[in-house]
Amino acid sequence: MDKITTCVFDAYGTLFDVNAACRELSKEVGDKWNELSSLWRIRQVEYTWLRNSMKEYIDFWKITSDALDYAMETLNINNIKLRDELLSLYLKLEAYPEVKSVLKTIKNMGLKTAILSNGNNKMLESAVINANIKTLLDEILSVDECKVYKPASVVYDLVGRKMGVKKQNVLFFSSNAWDMHAASNYGFKTIWVNRSDSTLEKLPGKPDKIINSLEQIEKIFKN
């Protein structure tokens, strides 16, 4: 792929496994752990969109805890200790197994790397340190900088503003189709990391490539 100087990654679902917290505590959660994880994630994302529409920004940690409270209440899981443990684990979400080697490969190609995420600075720093990938990232960009969530265009503006790169030279990776569509519509080249074999949304923008895992990244640059 020509003229790419910078690879930018969404964090949650793309680099870090959002199901890891509920899966780790699956014995405590019980057979509802998968349902809890899914509902937690859905509400987490939906709350960012709704708060954008209402112009009522709060940071992503509060969004995350509110979404968990909603999910637990909906599923009749009344356990404060479990709630606190799940939130604690969210600060240390597992990275997908291929993430570290993929970032090393990209850096060895002489490209810059960054995270662009709805997560706040504390959340992202904690996850990055836990995954031992901080030295492989040139920037960790949080929406806390602009006080609005994706898919607002001012979020994608952060890449050019902070890294001094033109949008056409950015390759953006996201497992969230809506995020990929928005980044493509903004002007980034985009890769949809379609980990769950989902369907493209009916939205502006389209992926330049679709992959199922970041392990396939070398094929992207060879083609």
Contacts in CASP RR format, 6 or more apart in sequence:
PFRMAT RR
TARGET T0000
AUTHOR 0000-0000-0000
METHOD contacts of the structure
MODEL  1
MDKITTCVFDAYGTLFDVNAACRELSKEVGDKWNELSSLWRIRQVEYTWL
RNSMKEYIDFWKITSDALDYAMETLNINNIKLRDELLSLYLKLEAYPEVK
SVLKTIKNMGLKTAILSNGNNKMLESAVINANIKTLLDEILSVDECKVYK
PASVVYDLVGRKMGVKKQNVLFFSSNAWDMHAASNYGFKTIWVNRSDSTL
EKLPGKPDKIINSLEQIEKIFKN
1 171 0 8 1.000
1 189 0 8 1.000
1 208 0 8 1.000
1 220 0 8 1.000
1 221 0 8 1.000
1 223 0 8 1.000
3 168 0 8 1.000
3 169 0 8 1.000
4 111 0 8 1.000
4 169 0 8 1.000
4 170 0 8 1.000
4 171 0 8 1.000
4 189 0 8 1.000
4 221 0 8 1.000
5 111 0 8 1.000
5 112 0 8 1.000
5 165 0 8 1.000
5 169 0 8 1.000
5 170 0 8 1.000
6 111 0 8 1.000
6 112 0 8 1.000
6 113 0 8 1.000
6 114 0 8 1.000
6 159 0 8 1.000
6 163 0 8 1.000
6 165 0 8 1.000
6 169 0 8 1.000
6 170 0 8 1.000
6 171 0 8 1.000
7 106 0 8 1.000
7 111 0 8 1.000
7 112 0 8 1.000
7 113 0 8 1.000
7 114 0 8 1.000
7 170 0 8 1.000
7 171 0 8 1.000
7 172 0 8 1.000
7 173 0 8 1.000
8 113 0 8 1.000
8 114 0 8 1.000
8 115 0 8 1.000
8 116 0 8 1.000
8 141 0 8 1.000
8 159 0 8 1.000
8 170 0 8 1.000
8 171 0 8 1.000
8 172 0 8 1.000
8 173 0 8 1.000
8 188 0 8 1.000
9 15 0 8 1.000
9 113 0 8 1.000
9 114 0 8 1.000
9 115 0 8 1.000
9 116 0 8 1.000
9 172 0 8 1.000
9 173 0 8 1.000
9 174 0 8 1.000
10 115 0 8 1.000
10 116 0 8 1.000
10 117 0 8 1.000
10 172 0 8 1.000
10 173 0 8 1.000
10 174 0 8 1.000
10 175 0 8 1.000
10 176 0 8 1.000
10 179 0 8 1.000
11 115 0 8 1.000
11 117 0 8 1.000
11 118 0 8 1.000
11 119 0 8 1.000
11 124 0 8 1.000
11 127 0 8 1.000
12 18 0 8 1.000
12 93 0 8 1.000
12 117 0 8 1.000
12 118 0 8 1.000
12 119 0 8 1.000
13 175 0 8 1.000
13 176 0 8 1.000
13 195 0 8 1.000
14 173 0 8 1.000
14 174 0 8 1.000
14 175 0 8 1.000
14 176 0 8 1.000
14 193 0 8 1.000
14 214 0 8 1.000
15 95 0 8 1.000
15 96 0 8 1.000
15 99 0 8 1.000
15 115 0 8 1.000
15 127 0 8 1.000
15 131 0 8 1.000
15 133 0 8 1.000
16 93 0 8 1.000
16 94 0 8 1.000
16 95 0 8 1.000
16 96 0 8 1.000
16 127 0 8 1.000
16 131 0 8 1.000
17 93 0 8 1.000
17 94 0 8 1.000
17 95 0 8 1.000
17 96 0 8 1.000
18 37 0 8 1.000
18 41 0 8 1.000
18 93 0 8 1.000
19 34 0 8 1.000
19 37 0 8 1.000
19 41 0 8 1.000
20 89 0 8 1.000
20 93 0 8 1.000
20 94 0 8 1.000
21 37 0 8 1.000
21 86 0 8 1.000
21 89 0 8 1.000
21 90 0 8 1.000
21 93 0 8 1.000
22 29 0 8 1.000
22 33 0 8 1.000
22 34 0 8 1.000
22 36 0 8 1.000
22 37 0 8 1.000
22 40 0 8 1.000
22 86 0 8 1.000
23 33 0 8 1.000
23 37 0 8 1.000
24 89 0 8 1.000
25 33 0 8 1.000
25 82 0 8 1.000
25 85 0 8 1.000
25 86 0 8 1.000
25 89 0 8 1.000
26 33 0 8 1.000
28 79 0 8 1.000
28 82 0 8 1.000
28 85 0 8 1.000
29 36 0 8 1.000
29 77 0 8 1.000
29 82 0 8 1.000
32 75 0 8 1.000
32 77 0 8 1.000
35 75 0 8 1.000
36 71 0 8 1.000
36 72 0 8 1.000
36 75 0 8 1.000
36 77 0 8 1.000
39 70 0 8 1.000
39 71 0 8 1.000
39 74 0 8 1.000
39 75 0 8 1.000
40 67 0 8 1.000
40 68 0 8 1.000
40 71 0 8 1.000
41 67 0 8 1.000
43 66 0 8 1.000
43 67 0 8 1.000
43 70 0 8 1.000
43 71 0 8 1.000
44 63 0 8 1.000
44 64 0 8 1.000
44 67 0 8 1.000
45 176 0 8 1.000
47 63 0 8 1.000
47 66 0 8 1.000
47 67 0 8 1.000
48 60 0 8 1.000
48 63 0 8 1.000
48 118 0 8 1.000
48 149 0 8 1.000
48 150 0 8 1.000
49 149 0 8 1.000
51 57 0 8 1.000
51 58 0 8 1.000
51 63 0 8 1.000
51 149 0 8 1.000
52 148 0 8 1.000
52 149 0 8 1.000
52 152 0 8 1.000
57 147 0 8 1.000
57 148 0 8 1.000
57 149 0 8 1.000
59 119 0 8 1.000
59 120 0 8 1.000
59 144 0 8 1.000
60 118 0 8 1.000
60 119 0 8 1.000
60 120 0 8 1.000
60 123 0 8 1.000
60 143 0 8 1.000
60 149 0 8 1.000
61 119 0 8 1.000
61 120 0 8 1.000
61 122 0 8 1.000
61 123 0 8 1.000
63 118 0 8 1.000
64 87 0 8 1.000
64 90 0 8 1.000
64 123 0 8 1.000
65 87 0 8 1.000
68 83 0 8 1.000
68 86 0 8 1.000
68 87 0 8 1.000
69 83 0 8 1.000
72 78 0 8 1.000
72 79 0 8 1.000
72 82 0 8 1.000
72 83 0 8 1.000
90 123 0 8 1.000
91 122 0 8 1.000
91 123 0 8 1.000
91 126 0 8 1.000
91 127 0 8 1.000
91 130 0 8 1.000
92 126 0 8 1.000
92 127 0 8 1.000
92 130 0 8 1.000
93 127 0 8 1.000
93 130 0 8 1.000
94 131 0 8 1.000
95 127 0 8 1.000
95 130 0 8 1.000
95 131 0 8 1.000
95 133 0 8 1.000
96 213 0 8 1.000
96 214 0 8 1.000
98 213 0 8 1.000
98 214 0 8 1.000
98 215 0 8 1.000
99 131 0 8 1.000
99 133 0 8 1.000
99 214 0 8 1.000
100 131 0 8 1.000
100 132 0 8 1.000
100 133 0 8 1.000
100 136 0 8 1.000
102 214 0 8 1.000
102 215 0 8 1.000
102 217 0 8 1.000
103 113 0 8 1.000
103 133 0 8 1.000
103 136 0 8 1.000
103 137 0 8 1.000
104 136 0 8 1.000
105 217 0 8 1.000
105 218 0 8 1.000
106 113 0 8 1.000
106 217 0 8 1.000
107 113 0 8 1.000
107 136 0 8 1.000
109 221 0 8 1.000
112 138 0 8 1.000
112 139 0 8 1.000
112 163 0 8 1.000
112 165 0 8 1.000
113 136 0 8 1.000
113 137 0 8 1.000
113 138 0 8 1.000
113 139 0 8 1.000
114 137 0 8 1.000
114 138 0 8 1.000
114 139 0 8 1.000
114 140 0 8 1.000
114 141 0 8 1.000
114 159 0 8 1.000
114 162 0 8 1.000
114 163 0 8 1.000
115 124 0 8 1.000
115 128 0 8 1.000
115 137 0 8 1.000
115 139 0 8 1.000
115 140 0 8 1.000
115 141 0 8 1.000
116 141 0 8 1.000
116 155 0 8 1.000
116 156 0 8 1.000
116 158 0 8 1.000
116 159 0 8 1.000
116 172 0 8 1.000
117 124 0 8 1.000
117 140 0 8 1.000
117 141 0 8 1.000
117 142 0 8 1.000
117 143 0 8 1.000
118 142 0 8 1.000
118 143 0 8 1.000
118 149 0 8 1.000
118 150 0 8 1.000
119 142 0 8 1.000
119 143 0 8 1.000
119 144 0 8 1.000
120 142 0 8 1.000
120 144 0 8 1.000
121 140 0 8 1.000
121 142 0 8 1.000
121 144 0 8 1.000
124 140 0 8 1.000
124 142 0 8 1.000
125 140 0 8 1.000
128 134 0 8 1.000
128 137 0 8 1.000
128 140 0 8 1.000
138 163 0 8 1.000
139 162 0 8 1.000
139 163 0 8 1.000
141 158 0 8 1.000
141 159 0 8 1.000
141 162 0 8 1.000
143 149 0 8 1.000
143 150 0 8 1.000
143 155 0 8 1.000
143 158 0 8 1.000
145 158 0 8 1.000
145 162 0 8 1.000
146 152 0 8 1.000
146 154 0 8 1.000
146 155 0 8 1.000
146 157 0 8 1.000
146 158 0 8 1.000
148 154 0 8 1.000
148 155 0 8 1.000
149 155 0 8 1.000
150 156 0 8 1.000
150 179 0 8 1.000
150 182 0 8 1.000
151 178 0 8 1.000
151 179 0 8 1.000
151 181 0 8 1.000
151 182 0 8 1.000
151 183 0 8 1.000
153 182 0 8 1.000
153 186 0 8 1.000
156 167 0 8 1.000
156 172 0 8 1.000
156 182 0 8 1.000
156 183 0 8 1.000
156 186 0 8 1.000
156 187 0 8 1.000
156 188 0 8 1.000
159 165 0 8 1.000
159 167 0 8 1.000
159 170 0 8 1.000
159 188 0 8 1.000
160 166 0 8 1.000
160 167 0 8 1.000
160 170 0 8 1.000
167 186 0 8 1.000
167 187 0 8 1.000
167 188 0 8 1.000
168 187 0 8 1.000
168 189 0 8 1.000
170 188 0 8 1.000
170 189 0 8 1.000
171 188 0 8 1.000
171 189 0 8 1.000
171 190 0 8 1.000
171 191 0 8 1.000
171 208 0 8 1.000
171 220 0 8 1.000
172 180 0 8 1.000
172 183 0 8 1.000
172 184 0 8 1.000
172 188 0 8 1.000
172 189 0 8 1.000
172 190 0 8 1.000
172 191 0 8 1.000
173 190 0 8 1.000
173 191 0 8 1.000
173 193 0 8 1.000
173 214 0 8 1.000
174 180 0 8 1.000
174 183 0 8 1.000
174 190 0 8 1.000
174 191 0 8 1.000
174 192 0 8 1.000
174 193 0 8 1.000
175 192 0 8 1.000
175 193 0 8 1.000
175 194 0 8 1.000
175 195 0 8 1.000
175 196 0 8 1.000
177 192 0 8 1.000
177 194 0 8 1.000
177 198 0 8 1.000
177 199 0 8 1.000
177 200 0 8 1.000
177 201 0 8 1.000
177 203 0 8 1.000
178 201 0 8 1.000
178 203 0 8 1.000
180 190 0 8 1.000
180 191 0 8 1.000
180 192 0 8 1.000
180 207 0 8 1.000
181 200 0 8 1.000
181 201 0 8 1.000
181 203 0 8 1.000
181 204 0 8 1.000
181 205 0 8 1.000
181 206 0 8 1.000
182 203 0 8 1.000
182 205 0 8 1.000
183 190 0 8 1.000
184 190 0 8 1.000
184 204 0 8 1.000
184 205 0 8 1.000
184 206 0 8 1.000
184 207 0 8 1.000
184 208 0 8 1.000
185 203 0 8 1.000
185 204 0 8 1.000
185 205 0 8 1.000
189 208 0 8 1.000
190 205 0 8 1.000
190 206 0 8 1.000
190 207 0 8 1.000
190 208 0 8 1.000
191 207 0 8 1.000
191 208 0 8 1.000
191 209 0 8 1.000
191 210 0 8 1.000
191 211 0 8 1.000
191 220 0 8 1.000
192 200 0 8 1.000
192 207 0 8 1.000
192 209 0 8 1.000
192 210 0 8 1.000
192 211 0 8 1.000
193 211 0 8 1.000
193 212 0 8 1.000
193 213 0 8 1.000
193 214 0 8 1.000
194 210 0 8 1.000
194 211 0 8 1.000
194 212 0 8 1.000
195 212 0 8 1.000
195 213 0 8 1.000
197 212 0 8 1.000
200 206 0 8 1.000
200 207 0 8 1.000
209 220 0 8 1.000
209 223 0 8 1.000
211 217 0 8 1.000
211 219 0 8 1.000
211 220 0 8 1.000
END
